[in-house]
Amino acid sequence: MEEVKQVSGKLGADAGGEMEARLLHHCQVKLGLDESLTSQVMILFNQTKHVALASMSTFGSKSTEEIEIYWCAFILYCASKLSKGSSKEERESQTGITLCQILRAFKLNIIDFFKEVPQFCIKAGCSLTGLYGSSWEKRLELNEMQANVVHLSLLSRYYRRAYQELFITKETSCTKNESVPGPDRYWFGWLLFLALRVHAFGRHKDLVTSTNGLVSVLAVLIIHMPPHLRNFSFRDTSLFAKRSEKGVNLISSLCNKYHTSEDELTDALEKTNKLITDLLKKNPCPISNFPEELLNFINPEGLRYFEDLLEEKSLSESIKLLENEYVDAINSKGEIDERVFVNEENSLLGSGSLSGGAVHLSGSKRLHDTQGPSIPKSITSPISPSRGPITSCHLSTPVSTTLTTARWLRTTVSPLSPFPSQTLLKFFSLSSNDQNALASEIPHRAKIILGAIFTTTSQIDSIWAEQRKTETLKLYYRVLESMCSHESNIQNSQKGKTVNLSPLLSNERFHRCMLACSAELVLATHKTVNMLFPLVLEKTGITGFDLSKIIEGFVRHEETLPRELKRHLNSLEEKLLESLAWEKGSNLYNSLIVARPVLQEEIQRLGLLADPMPSLDSIAANQNLTHGGLPPLPFPKLENLTDQNVRSPKRPRVELRLADQSSFRSPVKEQLNMAFSPLKSKLLHLQSSFASPTRITPAGGGQTGADTGIEMFFNKVTKLAAIRIKAMCERMGLQQDVTERVYSLLQLILSQQTYLFFNRHIDQIILCSIYAVCKISQMSLTFKEIILNYRKQPQCKTQVFRSVFVHWPSRSQKGKTGEDYVDIITFYNEVFIPAVKPLLVDLGPTQKNKKSDGGKSTADGKFPGSPRVSKFPNLPDMSPKKVSAAHNVYVSPLRSSKMDSLLSPSSKSYYACVGESTHAYQSPSKDLTAINNRLNCGRKVNEKLNFDMVSDSVVAGSFGSQNGLIKVKCEQTDS
């Protein structure tokens, strides 16, 4: 077949001038920017114009007009955000413009903008670095803004449901403002919450703190709402469960209902009351002036009442004051206008997912559009038939799940001591000649590392930082003690060996990984916007490859870890295995040059080696901490490697949607028989995984620390790839033998052509492998079809197939040299196929196989009636797992807790288990024959179950959720 040439996306020279004129019109006419900011926009546009024109063909099915709009919006936002001065006076003197104003001018929405932004960051990265320095990405705060969008969407829904349950929404608007989304008091509550975020929570915007603030606003509304607009009674014990002789304890009752902390809610309510006093100029009344209907039911202690706060005569003025204050605040920062989340601006907010499918965002509707004249105390699910009322307290939402996780931190970790326990101190003394060395060194290290992670800045409050620091320290000591106990038990079980944990407890990298993992769990519990992963890696001086060694062990040694945090660690491990550990500057490459010396030349050519891990002294100096030097480490430090300052563009750090699993399942949980180096049947414990790369591991066998670390890491990568290959092939309806050959090809690439993974995403290798195997199998499958199916995968990111890293050699046929980012078709044709062509020839179907496929005999000589055994590895049970590509049939394994009760000695004989005969006195061979006949039978059952009524999206929502080597046709991939 003749190769189809790639369609050029380059436009003529006139196109650049037309784009420039249209952008200038938007700046001057539609947005009214001043001359200084307009000049900055045009400078950035001219610097990146050639990149924009050359990249038009890499954005899939989007038209050139659409790409131009997104590009200009991105340029305008970057210029307005990055051109501001560093001082507060400089920022306030410049004309402010928010992202929402930019999106309105270009008629874009928030969701689509954030979906496309990663592509522009990669394309324009070099130009932005030249104009604004290497810190431009951090200053843009795009990841933080994206996380904030997800949080605000969740909080707005949370607020809407609570308001509908507590108050009547059909009321006359006194403001006469068409843009007000429903009742004035509903709008007032949201504006008060936004003011609270700006003035009280602006330095630590995490989901837990914001939810406490939102519940405090609900408390203010409950106290001040006119009686005729209440949809509750203070006698309702399900809502107001906490009572005393003095009446309802409102704060305790709200904490009981919304799972918040009583201390934190009390603090948030005090800040809310202070805000009302300062901004709205209203003074609280003494208890004697409380309305009689409140004093008869509520205990007024700790509460404040503001006269006429929600009365119509003052409500309009209060709303105007709050709106003006908020507009002034966001104009100086250029952030998203958070009022849109409860406003009727569907076109601006958009719809879709910004968190890998975990959170679906959609525009808000007016409150009274979805409700009748009166809101009942119970609500029904909009996606299921009415089956009677469902109380809101039974609904699990992302916000309620976050609060439940925070309660674990509050009740399990917070009561612990912030110092090592006596048991842990005993392990320290047994592992060091100097009994006090480790006891003083480990806390000292923890203080420096945690000080670096939780540094007080303009965005992080000192009190909040100290609280998170203490929680992290307690969790760190708790898990460290559990790990030491486990390692001690392992060594005690080996005859003739004494307990020696010195190699582990004296390992600097191990402790930093432990501290980073503990800090990440605390930050994930609070859903902190300003400290997203992989910030902990940068602050602690470790890399993703280092952290991947500790995650599974951390989970196994903290049995009380909530499911949500297990999911988070599972998600982090996937990110590390798929891309972060393969990025430039990863410690993976320092181990590879020891374990696989043949790769050293390629690693050094690409400049992938990691810098030496920064010392504690340098970390402390960066944080302006005064401390004494620590004793030298008992293991040799890594040699000073070549300094590499260039880092690969960061991918968006958003949470992946995970299957609802009853326990954490790591990709390395089951060992694989890998083609290149089978994993030895021996114990690989923590001391082996963290041993120095060139030293023989404590587990024995002659392996070095690098050998052990690479072997374990490659097993995890292969397991993750197997899961994704199987999911993709099942989605596309490919046969089992094709799936197995794709898996075999990826194994061969990992072992023989490992460099193809360098600085790339493993999904890029998987997609290319699928297409290559389908080609040699003579299947009519296009790359576009593969991309369309990949877009339906939960881990899909468009930059995976739009921007693939290549490093053109100096003798490149096309005249290109150095680093570049190309689409996946170009990567397949120019890089992938030349590298894997010999491997594909070995995998191609032979004439002998073709003949055997047409016969009735089996290849392995098994029993003729037996189903063919798959060579594909055993994968972790996903719950629920789709077992049919043609029908929506899902199977969940029986939980171990239910299995134990089901198969108790007293009731075990009542049940037939798999493998047991279902007919008395029947030969097992007859049972097997009957089973095989059913499996191999082609006829259909007369009455089949119809599963088509259950869609994949509903099931996903419940989780939460040989010779024919032909180059790719360069068709347009879908955007």
N, C-alpha and C positions, 0 to 999 in steps of 0.2 A: 504494500500500500504506500502510496506517495505521501511523504510527510507534508502536512499542511503548515505553511509558514505562519508565524505569530503575527497577529494583527497589531500594527503599530498604533500606539495611543498618542504619539507625539502630534501636537498641533502646530500649525504654522506660526510664523513670527507675529502675524497680526493678532492672533488669539491672545497673546500675552498683553498686548496693548489694550485690547477690549476688556479683558479681565481687570486690568489696572484702573480703567475708567469707571467701570461699574463699582469697584471697591471704593474708589474715591467718592463716588456719588453717595454710597451708603454712609460713609464717614461724615460727610459734610451736610447732607440733606436729611437723611432718615434718622441719624443718630445725633447730629449737631455737635460733633466733637470739636475741641479747640484745635488750634493750629499745631501745637506741640505734639499732642497725641496722634493727630492725623499724620504728621511727619514720621513718627515712630512706626505707625502701621505701614506706611508706604515703603519705608526702608526695609522692614522685615519682609514685605511682599516681594520686593525686588531681589532680595537675597535668596528667596525660596521659589521664585517663579519658575526657574528651569527645572526644579524638582517636581513641581506641580504638573507642568506640561509633559514631562517625561514619564509620569506615573499614572496617566489617565487610563492606561490599559490594565492596571493591576487592581482596579477596584470593582471587578466583576461586572454585573449587569447594570450598574448605575450609569446614567447618562453623563456626558461631559458637563452639562449644565448643573446636575446635582452635585457632582464632585467639586465644581467651582464654588458652589454655595457653601458646602461644608469647609472647603479649604479657606475661603475668605473669612468665615465665622471663626475658624480656629486661629487664623493669623491675627484677627482683630482682638480676640480674647487674650492671646499671648502678649501682644504689644501692650494692651491696657494693663495687664497684670504685672508684666516684667519690667516695664519702663518706669514704674513708680520708684521713688527714692527709698533709701533704706531707713531714713529717720521718719518719725511720726509726723513732723511738721511738713516734710516734703510730700508725704502721701496725702495729707489732708489738703494741701494747697492745689493738688491736681484735680482736674474734673473727673468725677467718678462715673463709671459705667458698669452696670451689672451684667452678668451672663444672660439673665432673662431679657434684658433690653437688646442684647446682640441677637439672641434667638428669635425674638419677635421681629426684628428688622429683616432677618433672612427667612422668616416663616419656617423655622425649625422647631423641634421639640426637644426636651431635655434628654429623654431616653435615647433617641436616635443619635443625638450629639455625642453622648458618652460612649455609645457603641462604636462610633467611627473614630473617635479621638486617638486611640492607640496607633492607628495606621499613620496618622499625620505626625504623631510624636516620633515615630521611627523614621519617616521620610525627611522630616525637617530637623531632626536632632542635631546634625552637624552645624547647620546654619544657626540654630538657637544657641548652641554652645559657643560659637564664634562671636555672637553679639552679646550674650548675657552671661557667659561663663558656664562652668560645668554643673552648677547648682540650679539650673533653670527648671528642671523637672520638679525638684523639691519646692521651689517657689511657686510653681503653678498650682500645686495642691490639688491636682485632678483626682487622684485616688481618694483623698480625703473628702472632696466634694461629692464624689460618687457614693461613698459610704454614707455621707450625710443625706443624700437623696433617698437612699434605701431606708435609713432610720426615720426620716420625716414622713415618708409614705406609711411606714408601720405605725408611727405615733398618731398620724392623722386618722387612720382607721380605728385605732384604739380609742382615741378621743371621741370619734363619731359614735361608736358602739356604746360607750359609757354614757354619752349625752342622751342618746336615744332611750337608754334604759332608765335614766334618772329623771329626765325632764320632758315636758310636752314641747314638741317642735313647731306646732302650728300657732304662731303668734304674729301679730302685726309688726312690720318693720317701722321703727320710728325714724330711721336714718334716710329712708326713701332712696337707697342706693342700690342700683341694679346689680352691682358687682358683689354685694354682700351675700355670701353663700348660705342663705337660710336665716334663722332667727338672729336678731342683734346680739342677744346674750350668748349664743353659740359662737358668733364671730368675736365678741369681746373676750371670751375665754381663750380662744386660740391666740389672739393678739397679746393677751396677758402672758400666755405661755412663751410666745416668741420674745417678748420683752425680758422675761425671766432668763431665757437662754442667752440673750445678748449681754445683759447686765450682771447676772449672777453666775451663770454657767458657761460663759463664753470662753473660759480658759481650760475647760475640760468637758467637751461635748461627747459624753458617752451615753449609751442608750439607757443604762440603769439610772444615772443621775437625771436625765431628761424625763424618764418615766416618773420618778419621784416628784419632779416639778409639775408634771401634768396632773398627777393625782392631787397635789396640793391645790392646783387651780380648781379641780373638781370639788375639793373641800370648801373653797371660797364660794363657788356657785351654789353648793348645797345650803350653806349658811345664809346666803343673801337672796336666793331665788324666791320670788313672790309665791305665796302658797298656791295660787290658782294655776301656776305653771309647773308645779311639782308632779312627778309621776311616781312618787313613792310616799310611804308613810314611815314616820319615825318608830312606829310600833312593829315594823317589819324586821323580825329577828334574823332573816336570811341575809338582809343587807346590813343591818346594824346589830351585829352579833355581840359586840363587847359592850356590856352595860354595868352599871353600879347603882348604888342608892341615889346618886346625884343625877343619874340619867345616862343617855347614850354617850359612850366614849368615841367620839367621831374619828379621831386619828387611829385608834386601835381597830375600829371597825373597818376603816378603809384599808388598813394594812392587812387585815384578815381576808378581805375580799380580793385585793389586788396583789397580794404576796410581796408587799414592800417592807422595808425596814422601818420600824417605828421611830428610831432615832433620826434616820435620814429624812423621813417624811416630815418630822417635826422641824428639822432644820430647813427643809425646803419651804414649809409653810411660813416660817418666820421671814425668809427672804421674800416670799410673795407678798406678805403683809407690808414689809418695808418698801417694796416696789410700789405698792398702791399709795402709800403715804408720800413717797418722794416724787413719783411721776404724775399721779392724779391729784395730788394735793388734798388728800382726804385723811382725816385723823380718826383713829379708832375710838369707839364709844366705850365708856365704862360698862361693867357687867350689868349694872342696874338699868341701863338703857337698852339692853337686849330686848328684842320683841318677845312678847309673852309666849307665843307658840313655840319659840326656840327654848326659852328657859324651862318650859314644862316638860321637855323631852331630852334636851342636850345638856351634858355637863360642860359649862362654859370655860372651865379651867384650861388655859393654854390657847384659847381661841380669841380672835379679834372680830369685831363687828363694825362695819363702816356704813353709816347711815346713808340711805338712798343710793347705794353703789349700783344696784341693778334696776333702779326705777327709771322710767322713761325720761324724766325731766333732766337727769344727769348722764344717762347712758350714752346719748349721742355725742356729748362733749368728751366723755372718757374714751370712746372709740377713736375720735379724731386725734386726741393726744397720743394714744398708743400707736396709731398709724404713722403720724408725723415723726415720732421718736424712732420707729423701726426703719422708716425710709432713710432717715439721716444716718442710721447705723450701717445699713447695707451699702449705701452709696460710697462710703469711705473705704469699704472692704472689697467691693466688687463681687460679692458672693451671690448665691441663688436667692431670689425672693421667695422666702419660705411661706408666704401667704398663699401661694398657688396651690398648696397641697389640700386646702379645704375650700378653695375657690373654684368657680366653674370655668376652668381654663384647660379643658381637655386637650386642645390643640398644642398648648405649651408644655404640659406635663408629658403627654404621650402615653403609650402603653407598651408593655413588654417586660423583660427581665434584665436586671443589672447584676444579678448574683448567681449566674449559672443555672437559673431556673428555680432557685430556692425561694425567691421573692418576686412575685409578679406585680408590676406597678401599672396603675391605670389612673386616668383622670378622675377627679372627684365629681360627684353630682350634688345638687342641692339637697339639703337634708330632708325637706318635705316632699321631694320628688319620689322617694322610695318608701315613704311611710304614710299611713293613714292619719286621720285626725288625732288619734291618740296612740302613743307608743306603748305597747304592752311590756310587761316586765320580763317576758320571755320572748325569744326570737327564734325563728326557724331558719334552717339552712337554705340558701337560695338555689343550691344545686341538687336538692333531693326533694321528693314528694313530702307533703306535710304529714307528719306523724305525731302531732301534738307538740306542745312547747318544749323547747330545749333551753334550759337556763344558761345564761352567759358564762357562769362560773365553770361550766363543763367544757367550754370551748377552749381549745389549745391554740394559741396564736404565737407568732414569733416573739412578741413582747412578753407574754405570760411565761413562755419558755425561758426567756432571758432572766426574768425575775426569779423563776424557780431555781435556775443555775446559780444566781447570785445568793439565794438563800443557802445553798450548799456551802458556798465560800464563807458565808456569815456564821453558819452553825457548826461547820466541821473544821474549818481552817482557822478562823479568827480566834477561837478560844485557846489555841495552842500557844506555847511559849515561843518568843522570838529568838531563843537561844538553843543551842544543841542540848538534847536530853542526856541523861546519865548513860543510857545505853549507847548513844552515839559517841559520847566522850570516851567510853570504854573501847570502842572500835578505833578511835583516834590513837589512844595510848598503845594499843596492840600493834599498830601499823607504823610506829615511829620510835626510833631510839630515844628521842627527846619527847617525853610525855606531853609537854606543853606546846610542842612545835605546831602540830596540826590543829590543836584546839585554839590556837591564836591565829594561825595562818588562814584557815577556812573562813571564819567570820570576817576577818579583815578583807579577804578577797571579795566576799559577798557584798560588803559595804561599798567597795569601789565599783564593782560591776553594776550593782543595783542603782548606785548614784549616777552612773553613766546612762542607764536605761531611763530612769525616772528623774531626768534633769528638769529643774524648775525653769520654765521659759515663759515667753509672753502668751503661750497657749496652754500651759500646764500650771495649775495652781499648786503652791507648795504644800498645803494641807492635804490635798487630793493625792499628790505624789508620795507623801510620807505614808499615807494609808495604804496605797498600792504596794509600796516598797515593803512594808511590814507584812502584808498578806503573802507576797512572793517569798519572803525569807522564811516564813513559817511553813509554807508548802514545800520549799526546797529542803529544809531539814527533815520534814516528815517523810518525803520520798527517799531521801538519801539514807535515812536510817533503815527503811524497808529494803533498799537495795543492798546495803551492807549486811543485813541479816541473811538475805538470800544468798549472797556470795559466800558468806561464812558457812552456811549450811552445805553449800556445794563442796567447799574445801574440806569440811569435816567428814563428808561422805567418802572422801578419797583417802585410803589407808596410807599412813606414814607421812601425811602432810599436815603441817600446822597452819593455823589461820594467819594469812598474810595479805592484808588489803592495801599495803603500801603502794604498789604500782597503780592502783585505782585512785585511792584517796590523795595521792601526790600528783595526780595527772591534771595539769592546768586546763587542758582542753575539755576534759570530762566535766569538771566543775562549771566551766563557762557554759557548756551545753545544758547542764542541769539548771543553772540559773536562767538561761534563755528560755528553756521550756517552761519553767515555773512562771516566769514573767509573762510569757505569751498566753498561758492559761488564765492568769489574772486579768490581762487586758482583754482576752476573748470573753471572759465572764461579764465584764462591764461594757463590752462592745465599744471600745474607745475609737473615736474617729481620727484623732490626731496621732495615733501611734499604731499604725497598721503594719502587719507583717510584710516584708522581712526587716523591719526596723531593729528588732532585737538582735539580728545577726550583725548588723552594722555596728551597733553599740557595744556588743560583747567581743567583737573581733574574730568571730568564727564564720564559717561558711555553711551553705545548705548541706553539703556532704557531711560535715561534722554533726549537724543537728539530726540528720537522718539516722545516725547510729543510736540515738538515745530515745527516740519517740516510743517505739514499741515497749522497751523496757520500762519507761516512765509509766505507761498505761498499766502494764501488768503489775507494777508495784504500788499503785494507788487504786485499790479496789473500789473506793467510794466515789470515784470520778463520775460525774453525771454523764448521761448519754450525749448531751449536747456538746460537752467538751471532748468526749471521745470522737465524736464526728469531726470536730474542729481539728484535732490532731491527725485524724485520718486524712482530712482534706489537705493539711499541711504536708503530710508525707507524700501525697500524690503530687503536689506542686514541686516538692524537692526532687522527686524521682523523674518527673516529666520534663523539667526545664531548669529549675534553679541550681541544682547540683551540677548541671552541664554548662553553666554560664562561665564566661571568662572570669578568671580570678578565683575559681572554686578550688578548694583543697583536694578535690577528686583528682586533679591532674598531677599534683605533687605525689600522690600515692600511685598513680598509673605509671609514672616514669620509673618507679621502683618495681612494681609488680609486672609491668609490661614494657620492658626497656625498648622494644621495637617502636613504640609510639612516641618516644622522647623527641625525635627530630620534628615530627608534625606538631607536637604540643608546643615546642619552643618556636617553631616557625609562625604559629598563630598567636604566640604570646599569651598562652592560657594559664600559665602557672600563677598560683596565689602568692601574695606577699607574705612574709613572715607574720605570725600572729602578734599583734601589738602587745607590748608588755603592760603590766598593771601600772607601772610608773607613768607611761605615756598616756594611758586612759585616764588616770587620776589627774595628770597635768592638764589634759584637755577640759576637765571638769573643775579646774581650780581647787582641787582638794589637796590638803597638806597631809602627808603621811610619810612614814619611814619606809625604807626599802625592805623587801621581803627576801628571805634566804633563797639561794639559787635552787632551781628545780632539780629533782633527782634524775631527770632524764635529759639527754642532749637536745638542745634546741635545733630546729631546722636551719639549714644553711641559708644564708642570705641569697635569695633567688632574684632573678631578673625583675626589676621594678616594672610593673605594668599598671599604668594609670588609666588606660582605656577600658571602659566597661561596656558590656552589651546593653542595648536599650532595654529598659525594664518593661515587663509585661504587666497588664493591669492586675492588681491583687484583689480579686473578688472571691467570695466564698463559693466553692463548688457545691452543687446539690448532691447529697449523698442518700443512698438507700437507707431505709429505716432498719438499722441493725440492732439486735438486742445486746451485742457486745462488740468491742473494737476488733476489727479484723485487718491485720496488716498484710500487705502483699507478700511478705516473706514468711507468713505463718506456716505455710506448707513448703517443704523443700522441693526443689526441682532437680531433675537429672539434666543438667545443662551439657550441651555438646562440647563446650570448650574446657570445662573444669568442674567435674561433679563435686558437690559439697560433701565433705567427709562426714561420716556418721560419728560425730563427736560433739562434745559440748563446746559451743562458742559463746562464752559469757562476756561480760562487759570488759574485763581486763584484756581480753584478746582483741576486741574491736577498737579499743582506745590505746593499744600498744604503739610504741614508736614505729614508723613505717619500715625501718631497716632492722628492727630487733625481732628475734624469734618470740612468738607469742607464748604466754603461759600455758595455753592449751596443748602445746607440743605439736608434733607432726612435722616440724621443720618449716612451718609457714611463718613468714614475717607479718608484722602488723599490716603492711600494705596489702599483702596477699589476702589476708583474712578480711580486711575492710572492703576491698574490691570485689571479692567473691560474694560477700553478703549483699553488697550494693547491687551487683549485677543480677543476683537472684531476685531481689525486690523489683528491679526494673523489668525483668522478664515476666514476672508474675503480673505486674500492672499491665504490660503490653498484651499479655495473653487475655486478660479480662477485656481490654478494649478491642482487640482483634475479634474476639468471639462476638462481642456486642455489635460491632460494625458488620461482620459477615452475616449474622443472623438477621439484622435489619435489612440487608440487601438480598437475603434469600440465597446466599451462596452455599454450595454443597460442603459437606464436612471435610472432604479431602482437600478442597481449595483452602478452607480455613486452616487446616493442619499445615499446608505448604506455606501459607503466609507466615504462620508462627515459626516454622522451621527456617524460613528465609531471614526473619528478624533475629533469630538466635545466631545464625551464621554471620550476619552483619555485625552483631554485638561482639562476637568472638574474633572474627577475621578482618572486618572493616570497621573497627570501633570508631575511627575518626569521623565517620558520617554522623555520629551523635554529637560531636563537639560543637558547643555553642548553639545547639538547635533543640527543638521540641520533639519528644519521641513520637508524637502524633504525626509529624511530618514524615518520619521514616515509616510509620505504619501505613499511611495513605499511599505512599509511593510503593510499598511492598505489596499492598492489595492490588494496585493497578498492574504492577509487573507480573504477578502470578496469574492474574486474569488474562493478560496478554499471551503468556506462554501456554496457557490452558485454552487459547483460541476462543475466549468468551468476548462477546460484544458488549463491553462495559466501558463507558467513557469516564474520563476524570471528572467531568461535570456531575455525573450521577453519583460518583463517590463523594464529591464535595457536598452535594445536596443531602445525602444521607448523613454525612459527618456533622452537618449543621444541626441535626436533630439529636446529636449526642449531648449529654448534660455537661461535658467538659469542653464543648466547642468554643473556640475563640477564633474570630475571623483572621487575626494576624497569623495564625498557624499556617494557612494556605496562601495568604497574601504577602507575607514578609518572611522569607527564609534566608538565613545567613549563608553567604558564600564568601570565600576568600580566593579571588582569581589569581592564578599564578602569573609570574612575569611573562610567560610564554603563551598567554591566553590567545586563542584563535580570534576572538572578537576584539582584541585590543584593550580589554578591560584589565585592570590590575587593582590589587588591594581589596579591602572589605566592601561588601555591597549587600543589599537586601533585595531579593527577587521573588517573583511569584513561584508557586510550587511546581508549575509546569516547566519553567526554565530550570529550576533546580533538578527536576527529574531528568530532563534531557541532557543537561550539561555536566551534572555532577553524579547523580545517583546511578544512572544506567552504566556509564563507563566503569564505575567501581564495582557493581554487583553483577555484571554480565557473566563472569565465570560461575558465580553461585547459581544464577538462574538456569544455566545450561544443565547443571547437575539436578535441579529441581524439576525440569521439564518432563512431561509425560512421555514414556517410551512406547514403542510399538507393542512390546510385551505386555505392558500394563493395559494398553487399549484392548488387546485381545482378551486378557483376563477379565476385564470389566464386562465384556459381552457374554462370558460364560456363566455358569451357575456355581462353579466351585469357588471356594474362598481362598484368599491369598495365603493366609496363615495356617491352613490345614485344620481349622477348628471344626467343631461339630457343625454339620451343614446347616442346621436350623438356627444356630446362634446368631444374634445381632453382632455386627462388626464392632470390635472394641476400638474406641477412639484413642489415637496417640496424643491427643491434646491433653495438657496437664489438668489435674484436678484443681478447680477454682474454688475460692471461698463461697459459701452459700450466701447469696444476696436475698434479702427478704423484703417483699416477695419477689420471686424470680420468674420472668416470662419464659415459659417452656415451649411455646409455639410461635413460629414466625408468622403463621397465617391466621391464627386466632388469638384473641386476648385471654389466654389462659395463664394464670399465675399460681405459683406454689410457694408456700412458706414452710420452712422446716419447723418441727415441733420444738418449742423451747425446752431447755434442759430442766427447768423448774417443773414444767408440766409433765415432762417425761418421767421424772422421778416419782411424782405422785401417781401417774398413770400405771407405772410398772412396779408399784410397791408389792412386796411379797404377798399381801392379802388379796390383791386384785389382779396380779400379773396373769393368772390363768384365764381371766375373762376375755382377754384380747388376743387377736391374731396378728402377729408381727411379720414384717417382711422376711421371707426365707422359710417361714413355717408352712407346713402343708395345710391346705384348707379343707381337705377331705380325709376322713379317718382311714387309717391303714393303707394310704396310697403311697406308692413309691415316689421319692423325690424326683427321679428322672421323668416321671409322667407329669409332675407339676412343672418342671422346667420346659418340657416339650409343649405343654399347654400355653405357658407364658410366651415361648418363642413363636408359637403359631399365631398368637394374638398380636405380637409385635410385628411380625412379618406379613400379617394378613392385609390384603389390599381392600377388602370389602368394608363398607361403612355400616355402622350400627344404625338400626332403623330409627331410633329416637335419640338424636344427639342433643346435647346441651347447647344452647345458644349463648355464647359469651360475647357476642358482638355489641351488646348493649353497654358493655363496660369499655370505655375508651382508655387508651394508654395515658392520656393526660389526667384522667380521674385517678388512676392508680398511682401515677407519679405525684399527684397532688396529695395523696394520703401519706407520703413520706414526710412530712414535716413539721414526703415526699420522695520450545526448546529451541526451539530454534527459530521461532517466530518473534525474535526481538524487534519490536517496532517502537519507535519513539512516539511520544504522546502527540496526539493532535492538539494543537494549542487553542482549544476552544475556550470561550470565556467562562470562567468559573463564576458561580453565582455569588452575589454579595450577601 
